[in-house]
Amino acid sequence: MPSAENDEIRHRILEILHKAAQENPEAVGVDRKRMLELLQTTKEKMDFNMLYLEEKDLVELHKVYGSLWEVANITAFGTDVVENKTKYGGQFPFVQTTIQEIHGNVYGPAVQAVQSNVNINQQISDVFKKAQDMVDSRTGLSEALKNEIRENLKLLEGELKNRKPDAGKIQRTWEWLKNNANWIVPTLTQVVLEGTKIALGL
């Protein structure tokens, strides 16, 4: 693939994330599905360039079990580079590449999230019931750890069902479960992803 194409994709990723951060400073970033729509390229090209930008400390990637990355946001250094292209052009030549202007709201319509909220709540209940059953039947765990897992599952379920879920709380509880009860993660991954998207207004 010609480097000019990579340069354009890298520049575009930074511009998209910079615009997203300006539009909604409280959000964690842009999810991979929305980024792919905005870039209009292949997943492989997007991921290749996204990982390059992460390596250069221009973007931060939030990773979920089983995926390269799920949500990306621009770092403070990445913001400096976007806002001072002349200064950083020597270090990052791709920011001098001409790209089409990004029109419209990066986050897209939030109506879908509202409509799917009722359905996802039922789905969350079913999945968390299954997860609690898995904890109950799991052998080789102390009762204290089982109780802690149950408590974190309740916290996560409650936050995912919240009308305005907090992405930070979801992420922290999810990290705890991955570190202390990773055997339960595959059961929960899908609803956690959906809930995170709703929390981010994606």
ABEGO torsion letter per residue (X at the ends): XBAAAAAAAAAAAAAAAAAAAAABAABAEBBAAAAAAAAGBBAAAAAAAAAAAAAAGABBBBBBBGBABABBBBBAAAAAAAABAAAAAAABAAAABBBBBBBEBAAEBAAAAAAAAAAAAAAAAAAAAAAAAAAAABBGBBAAAAAAAAAAAAAAAAAAABABBBAAAAAAAAAAAAAABAAAAAAAAAAAAAAAAAAAGX
